[in-house]
Amino acid sequence: MNDAQAPVHVGCEKRPAIARDGMVVTNHPLASAAGVEMLAAGGNAVDAAVSALFTLTVVEPMMVGIFGGGLAHIRMADGRHVVLDGLSAAPRASHAATFQPVSDLPQHRFSTAGRENDIGVKSVATPGSLRAWCDALARFGRLPLADVMEPAIRHARRGFVVSPYLAGCVAEAARDLSADREIAKLFLPGGAPIASGRRLVMADYAQTLAVIAREGPDAFYSGSLSQLIASYFAQSGGLVDRDDLAAVRTIERAPVHGLYRGYDIFGPPPPSAGGVHLLQMLNILEPFDLRRLGFGTTDSIHLIGEALKIAFADRAAATADPAHVHVPVERLASRAYADERRALIEMERTRDWTAGVAAQALVESANTTHVTVADAEGSIVASTQTINSLFGARVMIPGTGVIPNNYMALFDPHPGRALSVAPGKRVTTSMAPTIALKDGRPAFALGLPGGLRIFGSAMQAIINLIDHGMSVQEAVEAPR
């Protein structure tokens, strides 16, 4: 929040930013500006993060929305850590045989007849994001909900300039978007993808946000908006009903914690695979002298690759919603287990790794967004949010401007597996909003989109920062 400029790092495409009194990092300047506006108005990191997320639902509607899900990792100024789980869950009407699988081959195991779990109303899971954002604000923020939502409402009502990124995403998804009249009307004007540089007004969505700002999240989950939403799904053959909406709750979870070369690493627990497998990989790699081996060398890449394969084998077998599946978190994140796995790594050759149980295919969308915020008092928010695939279910709820998620695509359509569909079961995710401390003080906070690549990329960023002494900008841009 000041005008200080960091030195240009040789080899970096972008200039790193430096601030004294707080920082808001998002994927769009209007979202970052919304967060900074909250800090300048006396809000804290939670106010800023929630405001930025609401604004992202307007300016990056293909990535994140109030009908989505995600995780927020919050470090409070007094040093406490909490993870707020706002992930989506399977509706009550769903069951293990809701979808008809079309293949047992690993690369197609999550595919279903008619793409019903991927696009359209049956692909929609219950939305946890709005409830979680509002809960975070009520518990840890300072500013009223209406104030925090004001920038998002302003941009939706007045319009904003379509970025090349949004325009490109519309073009990529245009075929599916064209099948739904409501979403096509907004993003395919005249039948063609909206162009970069055009002004986009989202009047229906502005009105929906205004109702929520005035009445609170209950308007969406049990009030005036919920009936409209439930009627749409009932008439369209969807699974989500009004009771599903009313039952949505944010779950507070304790983060997983580990040590890496004297740094305290905190991350999200299951149903996120991010934190536990991030710690698992760091435990495996810590005894190796990665600094001496050097960045990008054959040996260092080999070790990182083997650690990734070990983690993915275990993730496929063991990580899911802990309310439905036993997840051996303590063992996976233990140094003893890392010792067992590390002993099998050979420097002269690669190998295939299994978890000792039947592994499952993993399908997860890369179309996600991440926000990191820090304030002057020491509070930090690292939050990863998504509607899963690009434009979620690729439909829009008429009269609301709301684009629902397609999170049902993350469940295995085959019965009897860890990731099979079950009523109320939360999706499994690779989200890894991570906060690291050194000598009890915050050292860095990070997270990223990228689906299955998230926790592996977070691990490499930590290694680049700690082992290879990179700046944050260098770590972001380093090849992975």
Secondary structure, 3 states (H helix, E strand, C coil): CCCCECCCCCCCCCCCECCCCEEEECCCHHHHHHHHHHHHCCCCHHHHHHHHHHHHHHHCCCCCCCCCEEEEEEECCCCCEEEEECCCECCCCCCCCCCCECCCCHHHCCCEHHHCCCCCHHHCCECCHHHHHHHHHHHHCCCCHHHHHHHHHHHHHHCEECCHHHHHHHHHHHHHHCCCHHHHHHHCHHHCCCCCCCEECCHHHHHHHHHHHHHCCHHHHCCHHHHHHHHHHHHHCCCCCHHHHHCCCCEEECCEEEEECCEEEEECCCCECHHHHHHHHHHHHCCCCHHHHCCCCHHHHHHHHHHHHHHHHHHHHHCCCCCCCCCCHHHHCCHHHHHHHHCCCCCCCCCCCCCCCCCCCCCCCCCEEEEEEEECCCCEEEEEEECCCCCCCCCCECCCCECCCCHHHHCECCCCCCCECCCCCECCECCCCEEEEECCEEEEEECCCCHHHHHHHHHHHHHHHHCCCCCHHHHHHCCC
